[in-house]
Amino acid sequence: MQEKKCMNCNASMDLDYWDTVEEQEDGSFLIDVFEAWVCLNKCGYFERVE
Ligand SMILES: [Zn+2]
């Protein structure tokens, strides 16, 4: 498996699922779930996998 380092804190990253929640103008929420490299140090950095 490819080794990846966090661009923010240089910790290891793991392939996981990440979700973002966006509030729409009408007050509803749009939830987006996707595969991403996520920082194991939980600094909040992630890289979306295309
Ligand atoms: Zn990090």
mmCIF file of the protein (N, C-alpha, C, O) and its ligand, coordinates in Angstrom:
data_MODEL
# 
_entry.id   MODEL 
# 
loop_
_entity.id 
_entity.type 
_entity.pdbx_number_of_molecules 
1 polymer     1 
2 non-polymer 1 
# 
_entity_poly.entity_id                      1 
_entity_poly.type                           'polypeptide(L)' 
_entity_poly.nstd_linkage                   no 
_entity_poly.nstd_monomer                   no 
_entity_poly.pdbx_seq_one_letter_code       MQEKKCMNCNASMDLDYWDTVEEQEDGSFLIDVFEAWVCLNKCGYFERVE 
_entity_poly.pdbx_seq_one_letter_code_can   MQEKKCMNCNASMDLDYWDTVEEQEDGSFLIDVFEAWVCLNKCGYFERVE 
_entity_poly.pdbx_strand_id                 A 
# 
loop_
_entity_poly_seq.entity_id 
_entity_poly_seq.num 
_entity_poly_seq.mon_id 
_entity_poly_seq.hetero 
1 1  MET n 
1 2  GLN n 
1 3  GLU n 
1 4  LYS n 
1 5  LYS n 
1 6  CYS n 
1 7  MET n 
1 8  ASN n 
1 9  CYS n 
1 10 ASN n 
1 11 ALA n 
1 12 SER n 
1 13 MET n 
1 14 ASP n 
1 15 LEU n 
1 16 ASP n 
1 17 TYR n 
1 18 TRP n 
1 19 ASP n 
1 20 THR n 
1 21 VAL n 
1 22 GLU n 
1 23 GLU n 
1 24 GLN n 
1 25 GLU n 
1 26 ASP n 
1 27 GLY n 
1 28 SER n 
1 29 PHE n 
1 30 LEU n 
1 31 ILE n 
1 32 ASP n 
1 33 VAL n 
1 34 PHE n 
1 35 GLU n 
1 36 ALA n 
1 37 TRP n 
1 38 VAL n 
1 39 CYS n 
1 40 LEU n 
1 41 ASN n 
1 42 LYS n 
1 43 CYS n 
1 44 GLY n 
1 45 TYR n 
1 46 PHE n 
1 47 GLU n 
1 48 ARG n 
1 49 VAL n 
1 50 GLU n 
# 
loop_
_struct_asym.id 
_struct_asym.entity_id 
A 1 
B 2 
# 
loop_
_chem_comp.id 
_chem_comp.type 
_chem_comp.mon_nstd_flag 
ALA 'L-peptide linking' y 
ARG 'L-peptide linking' y 
ASN 'L-peptide linking' y 
ASP 'L-peptide linking' y 
CYS 'L-peptide linking' y 
GLN 'L-peptide linking' y 
GLU 'L-peptide linking' y 
GLY 'peptide linking'   y 
ILE 'L-peptide linking' y 
LEU 'L-peptide linking' y 
LYS 'L-peptide linking' y 
MET 'L-peptide linking' y 
PHE 'L-peptide linking' y 
SER 'L-peptide linking' y 
THR 'L-peptide linking' y 
TRP 'L-peptide linking' y 
TYR 'L-peptide linking' y 
VAL 'L-peptide linking' y 
ZN  non-polymer         . 
# 
_pdbx_entity_nonpoly.entity_id   2 
_pdbx_entity_nonpoly.name        ? 
_pdbx_entity_nonpoly.comp_id     ZN 
# 
_pdbx_nonpoly_scheme.asym_id         B 
_pdbx_nonpoly_scheme.entity_id       2 
_pdbx_nonpoly_scheme.mon_id          ZN 
_pdbx_nonpoly_scheme.ndb_seq_num     1 
_pdbx_nonpoly_scheme.pdb_seq_num     101 
_pdbx_nonpoly_scheme.auth_seq_num    101 
_pdbx_nonpoly_scheme.pdb_mon_id      ZN 
_pdbx_nonpoly_scheme.auth_mon_id     ZN 
_pdbx_nonpoly_scheme.pdb_strand_id   A 
_pdbx_nonpoly_scheme.pdb_ins_code    . 
# 
loop_
_atom_site.group_PDB 
_atom_site.id 
_atom_site.type_symbol 
_atom_site.label_atom_id 
_atom_site.label_alt_id 
_atom_site.label_comp_id 
_atom_site.label_asym_id 
_atom_site.label_entity_id 
_atom_site.label_seq_id 
_atom_site.pdbx_PDB_ins_code 
_atom_site.Cartn_x 
_atom_site.Cartn_y 
_atom_site.Cartn_z 
_atom_site.occupancy 
_atom_site.B_iso_or_equiv 
_atom_site.pdbx_formal_charge 
_atom_site.auth_seq_id 
_atom_site.auth_comp_id 
_atom_site.auth_asym_id 
_atom_site.auth_atom_id 
_atom_site.pdbx_PDB_model_num 
ATOM   1   N  N  . MET A 1 1  ? 0.844   -1.199 0.000  1.00 0.00 ? 1   MET A N  1 
ATOM   2   C  CA . MET A 1 1  ? 0.000   0.000  0.000  1.00 0.00 ? 1   MET A CA 1 
ATOM   3   C  C  . MET A 1 1  ? 0.879   1.248  0.000  1.00 0.00 ? 1   MET A C  1 
ATOM   4   O  O  . MET A 1 1  ? 1.927   1.315  0.642  1.00 0.00 ? 1   MET A O  1 
ATOM   5   N  N  . GLN A 1 2  ? 0.409   2.199  -0.730 1.00 0.00 ? 2   GLN A N  1 
ATOM   6   C  CA . GLN A 1 2  ? 1.128   3.457  -0.879 1.00 0.00 ? 2   GLN A CA 1 
ATOM   7   C  C  . GLN A 1 2  ? 1.221   4.216  0.458  1.00 0.00 ? 2   GLN A C  1 
ATOM   8   O  O  . GLN A 1 2  ? 0.232   4.378  1.172  1.00 0.00 ? 2   GLN A O  1 
ATOM   9   N  N  . GLU A 1 3  ? 2.432   4.667  0.763  1.00 0.00 ? 3   GLU A N  1 
ATOM   10  C  CA . GLU A 1 3  ? 2.625   5.443  1.995  1.00 0.00 ? 3   GLU A CA 1 
ATOM   11  C  C  . GLU A 1 3  ? 2.324   6.910  1.690  1.00 0.00 ? 3   GLU A C  1 
ATOM   12  O  O  . GLU A 1 3  ? 2.801   7.470  0.703  1.00 0.00 ? 3   GLU A O  1 
ATOM   13  N  N  . LYS A 1 4  ? 1.532   7.505  2.549  1.00 0.00 ? 4   LYS A N  1 
ATOM   14  C  CA . LYS A 1 4  ? 1.162   8.889  2.321  1.00 0.00 ? 4   LYS A CA 1 
ATOM   15  C  C  . LYS A 1 4  ? 1.331   9.666  3.614  1.00 0.00 ? 4   LYS A C  1 
ATOM   16  O  O  . LYS A 1 4  ? 1.023   9.171  4.698  1.00 0.00 ? 4   LYS A O  1 
ATOM   17  N  N  . LYS A 1 5  ? 1.825   10.889 3.484  1.00 0.00 ? 5   LYS A N  1 
ATOM   18  C  CA . LYS A 1 5  ? 2.033   11.729 4.659  1.00 0.00 ? 5   LYS A CA 1 
ATOM   19  C  C  . LYS A 1 5  ? 1.127   12.950 4.592  1.00 0.00 ? 5   LYS A C  1 
ATOM   20  O  O  . LYS A 1 5  ? 0.871   13.510 3.526  1.00 0.00 ? 5   LYS A O  1 
ATOM   21  N  N  . CYS A 1 6  ? 0.657   13.337 5.759  1.00 0.00 ? 6   CYS A N  1 
ATOM   22  C  CA . CYS A 1 6  ? -0.191  14.514 5.861  1.00 0.00 ? 6   CYS A CA 1 
ATOM   23  C  C  . CYS A 1 6  ? 0.587   15.768 5.466  1.00 0.00 ? 6   CYS A C  1 
ATOM   24  O  O  . CYS A 1 6  ? 1.700   15.995 5.939  1.00 0.00 ? 6   CYS A O  1 
ATOM   25  N  N  . MET A 1 7  ? -0.010  16.573 4.600  1.00 0.00 ? 7   MET A N  1 
ATOM   26  C  CA . MET A 1 7  ? 0.634   17.814 4.153  1.00 0.00 ? 7   MET A CA 1 
ATOM   27  C  C  . MET A 1 7  ? 0.620   18.868 5.260  1.00 0.00 ? 7   MET A C  1 
ATOM   28  O  O  . MET A 1 7  ? 1.350   19.858 5.195  1.00 0.00 ? 7   MET A O  1 
ATOM   29  N  N  . ASN A 1 8  ? -0.204  18.650 6.260  1.00 0.00 ? 8   ASN A N  1 
ATOM   30  C  CA . ASN A 1 8  ? -0.379  19.640 7.318  1.00 0.00 ? 8   ASN A CA 1 
ATOM   31  C  C  . ASN A 1 8  ? 0.526   19.363 8.527  1.00 0.00 ? 8   ASN A C  1 
ATOM   32  O  O  . ASN A 1 8  ? 1.205   20.267 9.013  1.00 0.00 ? 8   ASN A O  1 
ATOM   33  N  N  . CYS A 1 9  ? 0.534   18.100 9.015  1.00 0.00 ? 9   CYS A N  1 
ATOM   34  C  CA . CYS A 1 9  ? 1.290   17.796 10.231 1.00 0.00 ? 9   CYS A CA 1 
ATOM   35  C  C  . CYS A 1 9  ? 2.285   16.649 10.037 1.00 0.00 ? 9   CYS A C  1 
ATOM   36  O  O  . CYS A 1 9  ? 2.954   16.247 10.990 1.00 0.00 ? 9   CYS A O  1 
ATOM   37  N  N  . ASN A 1 10 ? 2.390   16.118 8.818  1.00 0.00 ? 10  ASN A N  1 
ATOM   38  C  CA . ASN A 1 10 ? 3.367   15.081 8.460  1.00 0.00 ? 10  ASN A CA 1 
ATOM   39  C  C  . ASN A 1 10 ? 3.126   13.725 9.121  1.00 0.00 ? 10  ASN A C  1 
ATOM   40  O  O  . ASN A 1 10 ? 4.015   12.874 9.110  1.00 0.00 ? 10  ASN A O  1 
ATOM   41  N  N  . ALA A 1 11 ? 1.957   13.511 9.689  1.00 0.00 ? 11  ALA A N  1 
ATOM   42  C  CA . ALA A 1 11 ? 1.597   12.205 10.249 1.00 0.00 ? 11  ALA A CA 1 
ATOM   43  C  C  . ALA A 1 11 ? 1.220   11.259 9.105  1.00 0.00 ? 11  ALA A C  1 
ATOM   44  O  O  . ALA A 1 11 ? 1.023   11.695 7.971  1.00 0.00 ? 11  ALA A O  1 
ATOM   45  N  N  . SER A 1 12 ? 1.122   9.966  9.413  1.00 0.00 ? 12  SER A N  1 
ATOM   46  C  CA . SER A 1 12 ? 0.688   9.000  8.406  1.00 0.00 ? 12  SER A CA 1 
ATOM   47  C  C  . SER A 1 12 ? -0.779  9.215  8.075  1.00 0.00 ? 12  SER A C  1 
ATOM   48  O  O  . SER A 1 12 ? -1.553  9.743  8.873  1.00 0.00 ? 12  SER A O  1 
ATOM   49  N  N  . MET A 1 13 ? -1.130  8.788  6.875  1.00 0.00 ? 13  MET A N  1 
ATOM   50  C  CA . MET A 1 13 ? -2.518  8.904  6.451  1.00 0.00 ? 13  MET A CA 1 
ATOM   51  C  C  . MET A 1 13 ? -3.047  7.525  6.085  1.00 0.00 ? 13  MET A C  1 
ATOM   52  O  O  . MET A 1 13 ? -2.292  6.640  5.684  1.00 0.00 ? 13  MET A O  1 
ATOM   53  N  N  . ASP A 1 14 ? -4.351  7.360  6.230  1.00 0.00 ? 14  ASP A N  1 
ATOM   54  C  CA . ASP A 1 14 ? -4.977  6.081  5.952  1.00 0.00 ? 14  ASP A CA 1 
ATOM   55  C  C  . ASP A 1 14 ? -6.146  6.289  4.994  1.00 0.00 ? 14  ASP A C  1 
ATOM   56  O  O  . ASP A 1 14 ? -6.823  7.317  5.025  1.00 0.00 ? 14  ASP A O  1 
ATOM   57  N  N  . LEU A 1 15 ? -6.362  5.297  4.152  1.00 0.00 ? 15  LEU A N  1 
ATOM   58  C  CA . LEU A 1 15 ? -7.484  5.364  3.227  1.00 0.00 ? 15  LEU A CA 1 
ATOM   59  C  C  . LEU A 1 15 ? -8.767  5.026  3.981  1.00 0.00 ? 15  LEU A C  1 
ATOM   60  O  O  . LEU A 1 15 ? -8.891  3.956  4.577  1.00 0.00 ? 15  LEU A O  1 
ATOM   61  N  N  . ASP A 1 16 ? -9.708  5.950  3.942  1.00 0.00 ? 16  ASP A N  1 
ATOM   62  C  CA . ASP A 1 16 ? -10.909 5.806  4.744  1.00 0.00 ? 16  ASP A CA 1 
ATOM   63  C  C  . ASP A 1 16 ? -12.065 6.509  4.033  1.00 0.00 ? 16  ASP A C  1 
ATOM   64  O  O  . ASP A 1 16 ? -11.926 6.971  2.900  1.00 0.00 ? 16  ASP A O  1 
ATOM   65  N  N  . TYR A 1 17 ? -13.176 6.579  4.700  1.00 0.00 ? 17  TYR A N  1 
ATOM   66  C  CA . TYR A 1 17 ? -14.295 7.344  4.152  1.00 0.00 ? 17  TYR A CA 1 
ATOM   67  C  C  . TYR A 1 17 ? -14.434 8.620  4.949  1.00 0.00 ? 17  TYR A C  1 
ATOM   68  O  O  . TYR A 1 17 ? -14.249 8.644  6.166  1.00 0.00 ? 17  TYR A O  1 
ATOM   69  N  N  . TRP A 1 18 ? -14.761 9.672  4.238  1.00 0.00 ? 18  TRP A N  1 
ATOM   70  C  CA . TRP A 1 18 ? -14.878 10.997 4.828  1.00 0.00 ? 18  TRP A CA 1 
ATOM   71  C  C  . TRP A 1 18 ? -16.199 11.590 4.387  1.00 0.00 ? 18  TRP A C  1 
ATOM   72  O  O  . TRP A 1 18 ? -16.656 11.338 3.273  1.00 0.00 ? 18  TRP A O  1 
ATOM   73  N  N  . ASP A 1 19 ? -16.798 12.357 5.232  1.00 0.00 ? 19  ASP A N  1 
ATOM   74  C  CA . ASP A 1 19 ? -18.016 13.023 4.789  1.00 0.00 ? 19  ASP A CA 1 
ATOM   75  C  C  . ASP A 1 19 ? -17.995 14.493 5.138  1.00 0.00 ? 19  ASP A C  1 
ATOM   76  O  O  . ASP A 1 19 ? -17.448 14.903 6.161  1.00 0.00 ? 19  ASP A O  1 
ATOM   77  N  N  . THR A 1 20 ? -18.596 15.270 4.276  1.00 0.00 ? 20  THR A N  1 
ATOM   78  C  CA . THR A 1 20 ? -18.738 16.694 4.526  1.00 0.00 ? 20  THR A CA 1 
ATOM   79  C  C  . THR A 1 20 ? -20.232 17.014 4.525  1.00 0.00 ? 20  THR A C  1 
ATOM   80  O  O  . THR A 1 20 ? -21.003 16.430 3.765  1.00 0.00 ? 20  THR A O  1 
ATOM   81  N  N  . VAL A 1 21 ? -20.618 17.931 5.371  1.00 0.00 ? 21  VAL A N  1 
ATOM   82  C  CA . VAL A 1 21 ? -22.007 18.357 5.441  1.00 0.00 ? 21  VAL A CA 1 
ATOM   83  C  C  . VAL A 1 21 ? -22.066 19.832 5.067  1.00 0.00 ? 21  VAL A C  1 
ATOM   84  O  O  . VAL A 1 21 ? -21.398 20.670 5.673  1.00 0.00 ? 21  VAL A O  1 
ATOM   85  N  N  . GLU A 1 22 ? -22.863 20.125 4.075  1.00 0.00 ? 22  GLU A N  1 
ATOM   86  C  CA . GLU A 1 22 ? -23.001 21.491 3.594  1.00 0.00 ? 22  GLU A CA 1 
ATOM   87  C  C  . GLU A 1 22 ? -24.431 21.952 3.773  1.00 0.00 ? 22  GLU A C  1 
ATOM   88  O  O  . GLU A 1 22 ? -25.367 21.273 3.351  1.00 0.00 ? 22  GLU A O  1 
ATOM   89  N  N  . GLU A 1 23 ? -24.602 23.105 4.398  1.00 0.00 ? 23  GLU A N  1 
ATOM   90  C  CA . GLU A 1 23 ? -25.952 23.633 4.544  1.00 0.00 ? 23  GLU A CA 1 
ATOM   91  C  C  . GLU A 1 23 ? -26.339 24.391 3.278  1.00 0.00 ? 23  GLU A C  1 
ATOM   92  O  O  . GLU A 1 23 ? -25.611 25.264 2.805  1.00 0.00 ? 23  GLU A O  1 
ATOM   93  N  N  . GLN A 1 24 ? -27.490 24.040 2.751  1.00 0.00 ? 24  GLN A N  1 
ATOM   94  C  CA . GLN A 1 24 ? -27.965 24.693 1.536  1.00 0.00 ? 24  GLN A CA 1 
ATOM   95  C  C  . GLN A 1 24 ? -28.711 25.979 1.871  1.00 0.00 ? 24  GLN A C  1 
ATOM   96  O  O  . GLN A 1 24 ? -29.055 26.224 3.027  1.00 0.00 ? 24  GLN A O  1 
ATOM   97  N  N  . GLU A 1 25 ? -28.958 26.793 0.856  1.00 0.00 ? 25  GLU A N  1 
ATOM   98  C  CA . GLU A 1 25 ? -29.647 28.072 1.049  1.00 0.00 ? 25  GLU A CA 1 
ATOM   99  C  C  . GLU A 1 25 ? -31.063 27.895 1.595  1.00 0.00 ? 25  GLU A C  1 
ATOM   100 O  O  . GLU A 1 25 ? -31.577 28.771 2.290  1.00 0.00 ? 25  GLU A O  1 
ATOM   101 N  N  . ASP A 1 26 ? -31.692 26.762 1.279  1.00 0.00 ? 26  ASP A N  1 
ATOM   102 C  CA . ASP A 1 26 ? -33.055 26.525 1.770  1.00 0.00 ? 26  ASP A CA 1 
ATOM   103 C  C  . ASP A 1 26 ? -33.069 25.895 3.161  1.00 0.00 ? 26  ASP A C  1 
ATOM   104 O  O  . ASP A 1 26 ? -34.138 25.548 3.662  1.00 0.00 ? 26  ASP A O  1 
ATOM   105 N  N  . GLY A 1 27 ? -31.907 25.741 3.795  1.00 0.00 ? 27  GLY A N  1 
ATOM   106 C  CA . GLY A 1 27 ? -31.835 25.221 5.157  1.00 0.00 ? 27  GLY A CA 1 
ATOM   107 C  C  . GLY A 1 27 ? -31.647 23.723 5.246  1.00 0.00 ? 27  GLY A C  1 
ATOM   108 O  O  . GLY A 1 27 ? -31.440 23.185 6.333  1.00 0.00 ? 27  GLY A O  1 
ATOM   109 N  N  . SER A 1 28 ? -31.717 23.044 4.114  1.00 0.00 ? 28  SER A N  1 
ATOM   110 C  CA . SER A 1 28 ? -31.485 21.598 4.125  1.00 0.00 ? 28  SER A CA 1 
ATOM   111 C  C  . SER A 1 28 ? -29.977 21.329 4.100  1.00 0.00 ? 28  SER A C  1 
ATOM   112 O  O  . SER A 1 28 ? -29.170 22.220 3.837  1.00 0.00 ? 28  SER A O  1 
ATOM   113 N  N  . PHE A 1 29 ? -29.632 20.092 4.377  1.00 0.00 ? 29  PHE A N  1 
ATOM   114 C  CA . PHE A 1 29 ? -28.220 19.739 4.422  1.00 0.00 ? 29  PHE A CA 1 
ATOM   115 C  C  . PHE A 1 29 ? -27.872 18.759 3.313  1.00 0.00 ? 29  PHE A C  1 
ATOM   116 O  O  . PHE A 1 29 ? -28.603 17.806 3.044  1.00 0.00 ? 29  PHE A O  1 
ATOM   117 N  N  . LEU A 1 30 ? -26.747 19.016 2.683  1.00 0.00 ? 30  LEU A N  1 
ATOM   118 C  CA . LEU A 1 30 ? -26.259 18.127 1.643  1.00 0.00 ? 30  LEU A CA 1 
ATOM   119 C  C  . LEU A 1 30 ? -25.063 17.373 2.217  1.00 0.00 ? 30  LEU A C  1 
ATOM   120 O  O  . LEU A 1 30 ? -24.045 17.972 2.565  1.00 0.00 ? 30  LEU A O  1 
ATOM   121 N  N  . ILE A 1 31 ? -25.198 16.057 2.311  1.00 0.00 ? 31  ILE A N  1 
ATOM   122 C  CA . ILE A 1 31 ? -24.133 15.234 2.862  1.00 0.00 ? 31  ILE A CA 1 
ATOM   123 C  C  . ILE A 1 31 ? -23.401 14.538 1.723  1.00 0.00 ? 31  ILE A C  1 
ATOM   124 O  O  . ILE A 1 31 ? -24.009 13.881 0.879  1.00 0.00 ? 31  ILE A O  1 
ATOM   125 N  N  . ASP A 1 32 ? -22.095 14.697 1.721  1.00 0.00 ? 32  ASP A N  1 
ATOM   126 C  CA . ASP A 1 32 ? -21.268 14.119 0.677  1.00 0.00 ? 32  ASP A CA 1 
ATOM   127 C  C  . ASP A 1 32 ? -20.314 13.121 1.325  1.00 0.00 ? 32  ASP A C  1 
ATOM   128 O  O  . ASP A 1 32 ? -19.515 13.499 2.182  1.00 0.00 ? 32  ASP A O  1 
ATOM   129 N  N  . VAL A 1 33 ? -20.387 11.864 0.931  1.00 0.00 ? 33  VAL A N  1 
ATOM   130 C  CA . VAL A 1 33 ? -19.505 10.830 1.475  1.00 0.00 ? 33  VAL A CA 1 
ATOM   131 C  C  . VAL A 1 33 ? -18.611 10.336 0.350  1.00 0.00 ? 33  VAL A C  1 
ATOM   132 O  O  . VAL A 1 33 ? -19.087 10.016 -0.739 1.00 0.00 ? 33  VAL A O  1 
ATOM   133 N  N  . PHE A 1 34 ? -17.336 10.278 0.613  1.00 0.00 ? 34  PHE A N  1 
ATOM   134 C  CA . PHE A 1 34 ? -16.400 9.863  -0.433 1.00 0.00 ? 34  PHE A CA 1 
ATOM   135 C  C  . PHE A 1 34 ? -15.174 9.205  0.186  1.00 0.00 ? 34  PHE A C  1 
ATOM   136 O  O  . PHE A 1 34 ? -14.917 9.336  1.383  1.00 0.00 ? 34  PHE A O  1 
ATOM   137 N  N  . GLU A 1 35 ? -14.427 8.499  -0.647 1.00 0.00 ? 35  GLU A N  1 
ATOM   138 C  CA . GLU A 1 35 ? -13.205 7.838  -0.214 1.00 0.00 ? 35  GLU A CA 1 
ATOM   139 C  C  . GLU A 1 35 ? -12.083 8.882  -0.187 1.00 0.00 ? 35  GLU A C  1 
ATOM   140 O  O  . GLU A 1 35 ? -11.936 9.681  -1.112 1.00 0.00 ? 35  GLU A O  1 
ATOM   141 N  N  . ALA A 1 36 ? -11.308 8.858  0.881  1.00 0.00 ? 36  ALA A N  1 
ATOM   142 C  CA . ALA A 1 36 ? -10.250 9.859  1.001  1.00 0.00 ? 36  ALA A CA 1 
ATOM   143 C  C  . ALA A 1 36 ? -9.115  9.342  1.872  1.00 0.00 ? 36  ALA A C  1 
ATOM   144 O  O  . ALA A 1 36 ? -9.290  8.451  2.703  1.00 0.00 ? 36  ALA A O  1 
ATOM   145 N  N  . TRP A 1 37 ? -7.955  9.929  1.653  1.00 0.00 ? 37  TRP A N  1 
ATOM   146 C  CA . TRP A 1 37 ? -6.837  9.723  2.570  1.00 0.00 ? 37  TRP A CA 1 
ATOM   147 C  C  . TRP A 1 37 ? -7.072  10.659 3.741  1.00 0.00 ? 37  TRP A C  1 
ATOM   148 O  O  . TRP A 1 37 ? -7.255  11.862 3.556  1.00 0.00 ? 37  TRP A O  1 
ATOM   149 N  N  . VAL A 1 38 ? -7.068  10.104 4.948  1.00 0.00 ? 38  VAL A N  1 
ATOM   150 C  CA . VAL A 1 38 ? -7.384  10.892 6.133  1.00 0.00 ? 38  VAL A CA 1 
ATOM   151 C  C  . VAL A 1 38 ? -6.196  10.859 7.095  1.00 0.00 ? 38  VAL A C  1 
ATOM   152 O  O  . VAL A 1 38 ? -5.613  9.799  7.322  1.00 0.00 ? 38  VAL A O  1 
ATOM   153 N  N  . CYS A 1 39 ? -5.843  11.981 7.646  1.00 0.00 ? 39  CYS A N  1 
ATOM   154 C  CA . CYS A 1 39 ? -4.723  12.085 8.586  1.00 0.00 ? 39  CYS A CA 1 
ATOM   155 C  C  . CYS A 1 39 ? -5.023  11.300 9.862  1.00 0.00 ? 39  CYS A C  1 
ATOM   156 O  O  . CYS A 1 39 ? -6.067  11.495 10.486 1.00 0.00 ? 39  CYS A O  1 
ATOM   157 N  N  . LEU A 1 40 ? -4.093  10.401 10.251 1.00 0.00 ? 40  LEU A N  1 
ATOM   158 C  CA . LEU A 1 40 ? -4.293  9.595  11.458 1.00 0.00 ? 40  LEU A CA 1 
ATOM   159 C  C  . LEU A 1 40 ? -4.121  10.418 12.725 1.00 0.00 ? 40  LEU A C  1 
ATOM   160 O  O  . LEU A 1 40 ? -4.521  9.990  13.808 1.00 0.00 ? 40  LEU A O  1 
ATOM   161 N  N  . ASN A 1 41 ? -3.535  11.580 12.595 1.00 0.00 ? 41  ASN A N  1 
ATOM   162 C  CA . ASN A 1 41 ? -3.366  12.480 13.737 1.00 0.00 ? 41  ASN A CA 1 
ATOM   163 C  C  . ASN A 1 41 ? -4.628  13.317 13.978 1.00 0.00 ? 41  ASN A C  1 
ATOM   164 O  O  . ASN A 1 41 ? -4.698  14.123 14.905 1.00 0.00 ? 41  ASN A O  1 
ATOM   165 N  N  . LYS A 1 42 ? -5.629  13.093 13.103 1.00 0.00 ? 42  LYS A N  1 
ATOM   166 C  CA . LYS A 1 42 ? -6.915  13.792 13.203 1.00 0.00 ? 42  LYS A CA 1 
ATOM   167 C  C  . LYS A 1 42 ? -6.779  15.315 13.239 1.00 0.00 ? 42  LYS A C  1 
ATOM   168 O  O  . LYS A 1 42 ? -7.488  16.008 13.968 1.00 0.00 ? 42  LYS A O  1 
ATOM   169 N  N  . CYS A 1 43 ? -5.845  15.807 12.431 1.00 0.00 ? 43  CYS A N  1 
ATOM   170 C  CA . CYS A 1 43 ? -5.684  17.267 12.374 1.00 0.00 ? 43  CYS A CA 1 
ATOM   171 C  C  . CYS A 1 43 ? -6.741  17.887 11.472 1.00 0.00 ? 43  CYS A C  1 
ATOM   172 O  O  . CYS A 1 43 ? -6.884  19.108 11.411 1.00 0.00 ? 43  CYS A O  1 
ATOM   173 N  N  . GLY A 1 44 ? -7.478  17.033 10.775 1.00 0.00 ? 44  GLY A N  1 
ATOM   174 C  CA . GLY A 1 44 ? -8.533  17.554 9.905  1.00 0.00 ? 44  GLY A CA 1 
ATOM   175 C  C  . GLY A 1 44 ? -8.179  17.563 8.432  1.00 0.00 ? 44  GLY A C  1 
ATOM   176 O  O  . GLY A 1 44 ? -9.016  17.869 7.582  1.00 0.00 ? 44  GLY A O  1 
ATOM   177 N  N  . TYR A 1 45 ? -6.926  17.223 8.135  1.00 0.00 ? 45  TYR A N  1 
ATOM   178 C  CA . TYR A 1 45 ? -6.504  17.224 6.740  1.00 0.00 ? 45  TYR A CA 1 
ATOM   179 C  C  . TYR A 1 45 ? -6.948  15.946 6.053  1.00 0.00 ? 45  TYR A C  1 
ATOM   180 O  O  . TYR A 1 45 ? -6.857  14.864 6.634  1.00 0.00 ? 45  TYR A O  1 
ATOM   181 N  N  . PHE A 1 46 ? -7.426  16.057 4.829  1.00 0.00 ? 46  PHE A N  1 
ATOM   182 C  CA . PHE A 1 46 ? -7.763  14.880 4.042  1.00 0.00 ? 46  PHE A CA 1 
ATOM   183 C  C  . PHE A 1 46 ? -7.544  15.176 2.577  1.00 0.00 ? 46  PHE A C  1 
ATOM   184 O  O  . PHE A 1 46 ? -7.549  16.330 2.147  1.00 0.00 ? 46  PHE A O  1 
ATOM   185 N  N  . GLU A 1 47 ? -7.354  14.118 1.823  1.00 0.00 ? 47  GLU A N  1 
ATOM   186 C  CA . GLU A 1 47 ? -7.195  14.251 0.380  1.00 0.00 ? 47  GLU A CA 1 
ATOM   187 C  C  . GLU A 1 47 ? -8.198  13.340 -0.287 1.00 0.00 ? 47  GLU A C  1 
ATOM   188 O  O  . GLU A 1 47 ? -8.149  12.121 -0.127 1.00 0.00 ? 47  GLU A O  1 
ATOM   189 N  N  . ARG A 1 48 ? -9.087  13.920 -1.018 1.00 0.00 ? 48  ARG A N  1 
ATOM   190 C  CA . ARG A 1 48 ? -10.127 13.150 -1.692 1.00 0.00 ? 48  ARG A CA 1 
ATOM   191 C  C  . ARG A 1 48 ? -9.517  12.253 -2.777 1.00 0.00 ? 48  ARG A C  1 
ATOM   192 O  O  . ARG A 1 48 ? -8.635  12.675 -3.525 1.00 0.00 ? 48  ARG A O  1 
ATOM   193 N  N  . VAL A 1 49 ? -10.002 11.017 -2.846 1.00 0.00 ? 49  VAL A N  1 
ATOM   194 C  CA . VAL A 1 49 ? -9.573  10.077 -3.889 1.00 0.00 ? 49  VAL A CA 1 
ATOM   195 C  C  . VAL A 1 49 ? -10.540 10.208 -5.056 1.00 0.00 ? 49  VAL A C  1 
ATOM   196 O  O  . VAL A 1 49 ? -11.748 10.023 -4.910 1.00 0.00 ? 49  VAL A O  1 
ATOM   197 N  N  . GLU A 1 50 ? -9.992  10.526 -6.197 1.00 0.00 ? 50  GLU A N  1 
ATOM   198 C  CA . GLU A 1 50 ? -10.845 10.707 -7.380 1.00 0.00 ? 50  GLU A CA 1 
ATOM   199 C  C  . GLU A 1 50 ? -11.285 9.380  -7.951 1.00 0.00 ? 50  GLU A C  1 
ATOM   200 O  O  . GLU A 1 50 ? -12.007 9.345  -8.947 1.00 0.00 ? 50  GLU A O  1 
HETATM 201 ZN ZN . ZN  B 2 .  ? -2.352  15.830 9.793  1.00 0.00 2 101 ZN  A ZN 1 
# 
